[in-house]
Amino acid sequence: MADTARLKKSATPVALVLAVAFLIAWFVIANSSRRVDVVIATVEAITAGPADEGASGKERTAMIGLADGRRLYARIITAEAVRPGQKAKIAVTEQLLSGTRTYEVIDIVDLP
């Protein structure tokens, strides 16, 4: 009987440590992303909307026209002025778990 009680007491901290390690690993993987591609595309329009909470200024977004005719929206993270008609370098990032892709304008390739 005493051995069983001792085993239960020693198993509890191990189970808690494993649970915490599992939660940390899941959080890291769920919030991980990787850059899959960098493409050059034409900026078709610029929009500015409210920024995320705690951010200063407005969040700028560009409507991008890809060579295959698709259109997408990309968050502008470059400090350079971005105008319609310019060629821009777009970083394509993918979330590891969900496969969701995000697009960001990281540089301007040419001036109109």
C-alpha positions as CSV (number, residue, x, y, z in Angstrom):
1,M,0.0,0.0,0.0
2,A,2.7,2.5,0.9
3,D,4.5,1.8,-2.4
4,T,1.4,2.5,-4.4
5,A,0.8,5.8,-2.7
6,R,4.5,6.7,-3.2
7,L,4.2,5.9,-6.9
8,K,1.2,8.1,-7.3
9,K,2.9,11.0,-5.6
10,S,6.0,10.7,-7.8
11,A,4.0,10.3,-11.0
12,T,2.0,13.6,-10.5
13,P,5.0,16.0,-11.0
14,V,6.2,14.0,-14.0
15,A,2.7,14.2,-15.6
16,L,2.6,17.9,-14.9
17,V,6.0,18.5,-16.5
18,L,5.0,16.4,-19.6
19,A,1.7,18.4,-19.9
20,V,3.5,21.7,-19.7
21,A,6.2,20.5,-22.2
22,F,3.4,19.4,-24.6
23,L,1.6,22.8,-24.4
24,I,4.8,24.7,-25.0
25,A,5.7,22.5,-28.0
26,W,2.1,22.9,-29.4
27,F,2.2,26.7,-29.0
28,V,5.6,27.0,-30.8
29,I,4.5,24.8,-33.7
30,A,1.1,26.5,-34.0
31,N,2.7,29.9,-34.2
32,S,5.5,28.9,-36.5
33,S,5.7,29.9,-40.1
34,R,8.2,29.6,-42.9
35,R,9.0,31.6,-46.0
36,V,8.0,29.6,-49.0
37,D,8.6,31.9,-51.9
38,V,9.6,35.4,-53.0
39,V,7.9,36.7,-56.2
40,I,8.0,39.9,-58.2
41,A,4.6,41.3,-59.0
42,T,2.9,44.6,-60.0
43,V,1.3,46.8,-57.4
44,E,-2.2,47.7,-58.6
45,A,-3.6,49.7,-55.7
46,I,-2.8,50.8,-52.1
47,T,-5.2,50.8,-49.2
48,A,-4.7,52.1,-45.7
49,G,-6.8,50.8,-42.8
50,P,-6.8,50.9,-39.0
51,A,-3.7,49.5,-37.5
52,D,-3.6,46.6,-35.0
53,E,-4.2,47.5,-31.4
54,G,-1.0,49.1,-29.9
55,A,0.5,50.0,-33.3
56,S,1.0,53.5,-34.5
57,G,-0.3,54.8,-37.8
58,K,-2.4,52.9,-40.3
59,E,-1.7,49.5,-41.7
60,R,-1.0,49.8,-45.4
61,T,-2.0,47.0,-47.8
62,A,-1.3,46.6,-51.5
63,M,-3.5,44.9,-54.1
64,I,-1.1,42.8,-56.1
65,G,-1.5,41.5,-59.7
66,L,0.4,38.3,-60.3
67,A,1.7,37.2,-63.7
68,D,-0.9,34.4,-63.9
69,G,-3.8,36.9,-63.5
70,R,-4.5,36.2,-59.8
71,R,-5.0,39.1,-57.4
72,L,-4.0,39.1,-53.8
73,Y,-3.6,41.5,-50.9
74,A,-0.2,42.0,-49.3
75,R,0.7,43.9,-46.1
76,I,3.3,46.6,-46.9
77,I,6.3,46.2,-44.5
78,T,8.9,48.2,-46.5
79,A,9.6,51.7,-45.4
80,E,9.8,52.8,-49.1
81,A,7.0,54.6,-50.8
82,V,4.8,52.1,-52.7
83,R,2.7,53.3,-55.6
84,P,0.5,51.6,-58.1
85,G,2.3,50.5,-61.2
86,Q,5.6,49.6,-59.4
87,K,7.1,46.2,-59.4
88,A,7.4,44.9,-55.9
89,K,9.1,42.0,-54.2
90,I,6.5,39.9,-52.3
91,A,7.4,37.4,-49.5
92,V,5.1,34.5,-49.3
93,T,4.9,33.0,-45.8
94,E,3.0,29.8,-44.8
95,Q,1.8,28.8,-41.3
96,L,3.2,25.3,-40.5
97,L,0.0,23.8,-39.1
98,S,-2.8,25.5,-41.0
99,G,-1.1,26.0,-44.3
100,T,-2.5,29.5,-44.4
101,R,-0.4,31.8,-46.6
102,T,0.3,35.5,-46.0
103,Y,1.9,38.0,-48.4
104,E,4.1,41.0,-47.6
105,V,5.6,43.7,-49.8
106,I,9.3,43.6,-48.7
107,D,10.9,45.8,-51.3
108,I,10.3,47.9,-54.5
109,V,12.1,46.6,-57.5
110,D,11.7,49.5,-59.9
111,L,10.2,53.0,-59.9
112,P,7.4,53.9,-62.3
